Amino acid sequence: MSGSAADRRFEFTAHAVAMMAERAIERSWVERTVLAPDQTEPDPSHPDMVRRFWTEGAGHENDI
């Protein structure tokens, strides 16, 4: 992966922003999880997609 996190731009849908607020998930946590997950696994419902996890954030396990 080239470039740092600061070089990348994330765009969130209104639905994503609302769900993040409802679940008290910070944008920085989502960005960190996408760029440098602690763990990945195939998505059982969508074999062409990968789930990414970060387990360090304030007691949350982020599943992106």
C-alpha positions in Angstrom: 0.0 0.0 0.0 1.5 3.3 -1.0 1.1 6.6 0.8 0.3 7.2 4.4 -3.1 7.4 6.0 -2.9 11.2 5.8 -2.6 10.9 2.0 -5.8 8.9 1.7 -9.3 10.4 1.6 -12.3 8.6 3.0 -15.9 9.5 2.1 -18.7 8.3 4.3 -22.3 8.0 3.3 -24.9 9.7 5.4 -26.1 6.2 6.6 -22.5 5.3 7.6 -22.1 8.5 9.6 -25.5 7.9 11.3 -24.6 4.3 12.2 -21.1 5.4 13.4 -22.7 8.0 15.7 -25.3 5.6 17.0 -22.6 3.1 17.8 -20.1 5.7 19.1 -17.5 4.7 16.5 -15.0 7.4 15.6 -14.0 8.1 12.0 -10.4 7.6 12.8 -11.1 4.0 14.1 -12.8 3.2 10.7 -9.9 4.7 8.8 -7.3 2.8 10.9 -9.2 -0.5 10.5 -9.4 -0.1 6.8 -5.7 0.8 6.4 -4.1 -1.5 9.0 -6.5 -4.1 10.4 -5.4 -6.4 13.3 -7.2 -9.3 11.6 -9.0 -10.1 8.4 -11.3 -12.9 7.4 -13.5 -13.6 4.3 -17.0 -12.3 4.6 -19.3 -15.4 4.8 -22.1 -13.6 2.9 -19.9 -12.0 0.2 -17.0 -14.3 -0.8 -15.5 -11.4 -2.9 -15.2 -9.2 0.2 -13.0 -9.2 3.3 -13.9 -8.2 6.8 -11.3 -6.2 8.7 -11.0 -6.0 12.5 -9.3 -3.7 14.9 -9.6 -4.6 18.6 -7.7 -1.8 20.3 -10.3 1.0 20.3 -11.9 1.8 23.6 -13.3 -1.6 24.3 -14.8 -1.9 20.8 -14.1 -4.6 18.3 -14.5 -2.8 15.0 -15.8 -5.0 12.2 -15.4 -3.1 8.9 
